Every structure is written in C-alpha cells, then in structure tokens.
C-alpha cells in the first residue's frame, strides 16, 4: 500500500499544520515530527519554556484542551503539557486538516494560560 512513502508525503503536510499552530498560538512552545509521528509542546511562556502543566501532573488549561479534543471526536494522547499528533498512516489530507482544526480550537484554552 506504500504506507511508508505516504507517511513521508503526509508528514510534510503535517509539518505545515504544526507551523501554522506555532504561528497562531502563543501557547505552542514547540512542534516537531518525523513522518506522521509528531508532538506539540504547550507552554506558559515561550521564552522560558515553562510547561503548561508540571511534570507528572496536569493543569486546568490542559484539562480543558483534552476535554475539547475528546468532545470533538479527536482521540489522541495528551500527557502533561504535550499533545501527540500521530494519525494513522492511511489518513487523508482532509482528515488531517480536520484533526488540526480541532487541535487549533482546543489550543484557545491553552492560550488563556500564557503568561508572557
């Protein structure tokens, strides 16, 4: 099914979605990926890289982000101050865009916790 090649192609598209979130949301401290294996780090301050939730803990903002993702039908791993962006290798461009639209909406809750 050429899933490896597809993951490489779709991974480039996912990098653009990550970059758009970095540009739009001050709460996105970093976003990185290899192919379709990615992560978004949510921070209170980009300069100090203070996480939105403490190590091995959570925060009201991250709880709100996670709730919005689940309520919108996007089931992904949210841990501490990170959101995993790991869609299936067979994801379509439209499905990827829809997932990132939901993440975009959820990050509005995290933006409220930015201190800088």
N, C-alpha and C positions, 0 to 999 in steps of 0.2 A: 504493500500500500504506500510505500515511500514516505512513511511517517517521519523518518529522520530528516529527510530533505524538507518536508513540510514544516517540521518544528523549527528548522533553521530559518525558513522564509517567514513564518508567523512570528518567530522570535524577534525579527527586525521590526515588525509591526508593533509588537508588544513594547519594545523599547521606546517607540514614539508615544504610545499611550502613557508610559511611565514619565517620559519627559514632559508631556502635557500636564500631568498631575503635579510634577515638581514646579512647573511654571505658575500654575494656578493656585496651589495650596501652600501657605507658609508652614503648615504642619508636616509637610513631607520633607524629611531631612535627607533621605537618600532613597533611590530606587535602582535596583540592578537586576540583571537577569542573564541567563545563558540559555539560549533557545527559548523554550516555554517554561522554564523553571525560574521564577522570579520572586522578589520580595520588596515590600515598601516599608521603610522605617519611619515611624511617626514620632515627631519631636515637639517639644515645647519651644525650643529655641534653636535655630539653625546654626548660630554662631558657637554655642557651647555644646550643641548636640545632646541637650538634656532630653531624655526619652519621655514620651507622653505617659508612660506607665513605668513603675520601677521594675527592676529585675525580679522575676518570680512573683510579680504582682499585677495589678490592673489599676485603672483609674475610671472615673465617671465618663470621661471622653471616649476611652477605648471601649467601655461597655456600650455606649451609645453607637459607636461605629459598628461594633459586632452585631448589635441588635438590628440596625438598619440593613446591614448586609443580609442577615438571615430573613428578616421580614420581607425583603425584596427578592428572595429566592436565590441569592448567591451564597452558596455554602462553601466557604474557604476557611483555612486555618488562620485564626487571629490569636497571636500569643504575645503577651506583654505589650510591647509597642510596635509590633510588626503585623503586616497583612501579607500573607502568601498569595502570590499570583501564579498559580500553577494549573492552567486549564488542561483539559485532555488534548492529546496530540491531534485529534480529529476535529478540533474546534474550527469553526468558520470565522471569517473576518467579521461578519455581522454579530455572531455570538461573543466574540472577543470585545467588540465595541460595546455591546450591551453590558457585559461584565464590568468594563471600565467605567461606563456611565453610572452604574450602581456604586462603584467604589468612589467615584467623583462626588456623588451625593453624600455618601457616608462621611467623607473627609470634611464636610462642612461642620460636623460635630467636633472633630478634632481641631479644626481651625479656631474654635472658641477657646481652646486651652493654650493657644500660643501666647507667650509672654513677651516676645521681642517685637 
